[in-house]
Amino acid sequence: TSRLLRTLPVAPGAPITVNVHGAAESGSSTTNLPRTLSQLAATDGLQDGVFWLTVADGRVTRIAEQYLP
């Protein structure tokens, strides 16, 4: 396990979804809602979320929040 911090660019058009952080809007923490990168960055409590990042060729190509019951 490496604790090395890495900074990667996000590919233009990379799909980004939230569920727990969109529950107030959708009424369900299991519904995936699309977000832009700037919307995601402005989300309150983001540090408490768990996200899957897909990386290809040194760029983030997908960001998806993991639902935790």
Legacy VTK file of the C-alpha trace (Angstrom):
# vtk DataFile Version 3.0
C-alpha trace
ASCII
DATASET POLYDATA
POINTS 69 float
0.000 0.000 0.000
1.357 3.382 -0.980
0.407 6.597 0.785
1.920 8.678 -1.996
-0.442 11.486 -3.009
-1.046 11.656 -6.731
-2.620 14.450 -8.731
-4.201 13.436 -12.034
-6.145 15.405 -14.623
-9.790 14.530 -15.210
-10.520 13.715 -18.835
-12.963 16.071 -20.556
-16.409 14.502 -20.589
-15.547 11.960 -17.886
-18.826 10.743 -16.375
-19.256 11.743 -12.735
-22.052 10.392 -10.522
-23.088 10.812 -6.908
-25.744 8.969 -4.941
-25.422 9.568 -1.186
-24.408 13.181 -1.851
-27.439 13.574 -4.122
-30.026 11.954 -1.830
-31.643 15.250 -0.831
-32.281 15.946 -4.517
-33.342 12.461 -5.660
-34.986 11.204 -2.479
-32.809 8.078 -2.498
-29.168 7.435 -1.616
-29.039 4.621 -4.164
-29.969 6.734 -7.199
-26.983 7.840 -9.267
-27.121 11.479 -10.316
-24.807 13.044 -12.905
-22.551 15.917 -11.881
-20.011 18.146 -13.567
-16.537 18.371 -12.082
-17.275 21.868 -10.732
-20.553 20.670 -9.166
-18.699 17.795 -7.528
-16.006 20.135 -6.193
-18.691 22.375 -4.661
-20.437 19.488 -2.866
-20.570 19.854 0.928
-19.199 16.934 2.945
-17.381 15.445 -0.029
-14.506 14.309 2.214
-16.938 11.883 3.889
-17.793 10.115 0.628
-16.241 7.046 -0.942
-15.541 7.300 -4.657
-14.332 4.923 -7.335
-11.918 6.530 -9.794
-11.203 4.917 -13.138
-7.798 5.869 -14.498
-6.545 5.299 -18.033
-3.397 6.707 -19.614
-2.704 8.839 -16.542
-6.120 10.550 -16.567
-9.257 10.043 -14.483
-11.889 8.816 -16.932
-14.758 8.179 -14.497
-15.729 9.203 -10.954
-18.549 7.316 -9.221
-19.679 7.581 -5.611
-19.977 4.271 -3.773
-23.248 3.782 -1.890
-22.639 2.696 1.684
-25.685 1.539 3.640
LINES 1 70
69 0 1 2 3 4 5 6 7 8 9 10 11 12 13 14 15 16 17 18 19 20 21 22 23 24 25 26 27 28 29 30 31 32 33 34 35 36 37 38 39 40 41 42 43 44 45 46 47 48 49 50 51 52 53 54 55 56 57 58 59 60 61 62 63 64 65 66 67 68
